[in-house]
Amino acid sequence: MSAEELALLRAESGGPLPESFGRLDGTQARLLAVALRRARERRASGLNEAAEDALTLVPALTREPVRRMLFR
């Protein structure tokens, strides 16, 4: 695995990599980095949807100011 692929994996994982990641070849490292990015995007999307659903409990007239306070 090249230093660039290692850096990409480290950035996507958000922390130090396990030793076993050093045994991945370049293709495997790129696939893992893409999978980690997609998982993070799905999680963020789910959190955004949950937050929007929760805002339906806030009275309509105050919903927009509350949204601005929470999601600056």
C-alpha positions as CSV (number, residue, x, y, z in Angstrom):
1,M,0.0,0.0,0.0
2,S,1.3,3.4,-0.9
3,A,1.7,6.3,1.5
4,E,-1.1,8.1,-0.3
5,E,-3.5,5.2,0.2
6,L,-2.4,4.9,3.8
7,A,-3.1,8.6,4.3
8,L,-6.5,8.3,2.7
9,L,-7.5,5.4,4.9
10,R,-6.2,7.3,8.0
11,A,-8.3,10.3,7.1
12,E,-11.4,8.3,6.5
13,S,-11.0,6.3,9.7
14,G,-10.5,9.4,11.8
15,G,-7.8,7.9,13.9
16,P,-4.8,5.5,14.0
17,L,-5.1,2.4,11.9
18,P,-4.8,-1.1,13.2
19,E,-1.6,-2.9,12.3
20,S,-3.5,-5.4,10.1
21,F,-4.4,-2.6,7.7
22,G,-0.7,-2.6,6.6
23,R,-1.3,-6.0,4.9
24,L,-4.0,-4.5,2.5
25,D,-3.0,-4.0,-1.1
26,G,-3.8,-0.7,-2.8
27,T,-7.1,-1.8,-4.2
28,Q,-8.3,-3.1,-0.9
29,A,-7.3,0.1,0.9
30,R,-9.2,2.2,-1.6
31,L,-12.3,0.0,-1.3
32,L,-12.2,0.2,2.5
33,A,-11.7,4.0,2.4
34,V,-14.8,4.3,0.1
35,A,-16.8,2.0,2.3
36,L,-15.9,4.1,5.4
37,R,-16.8,7.3,3.7
38,R,-20.2,5.9,2.5
39,A,-21.0,4.6,6.0
40,R,-20.2,8.0,7.5
41,E,-22.4,9.8,4.9
42,R,-25.3,7.4,5.6
43,R,-25.0,7.9,9.3
44,A,-24.9,11.7,8.9
45,S,-28.0,11.5,6.6
46,G,-29.8,9.5,9.2
47,L,-29.0,11.9,11.9
48,N,-30.2,14.8,9.8
49,E,-33.5,13.1,9.0
50,A,-34.0,12.3,12.7
51,A,-33.3,15.9,13.7
52,E,-35.8,17.1,11.1
53,D,-38.4,14.6,12.3
54,A,-37.9,15.8,15.9
55,L,-38.5,19.4,14.8
56,T,-42.1,18.4,13.9
57,L,-42.7,18.3,17.7
58,V,-41.8,22.0,17.9
59,P,-44.7,24.4,17.3
60,A,-44.7,25.6,13.6
61,L,-44.2,29.3,14.5
62,T,-41.1,28.6,16.5
63,R,-39.7,25.8,14.3
64,E,-37.5,28.0,12.1
65,P,-35.8,29.9,14.9
66,V,-35.2,26.6,16.8
67,R,-33.7,25.1,13.6
68,R,-31.3,28.1,13.3
69,M,-30.2,27.8,16.9
70,L,-29.6,24.1,16.7
71,F,-28.0,23.9,13.2
72,R,-25.8,27.0,12.9
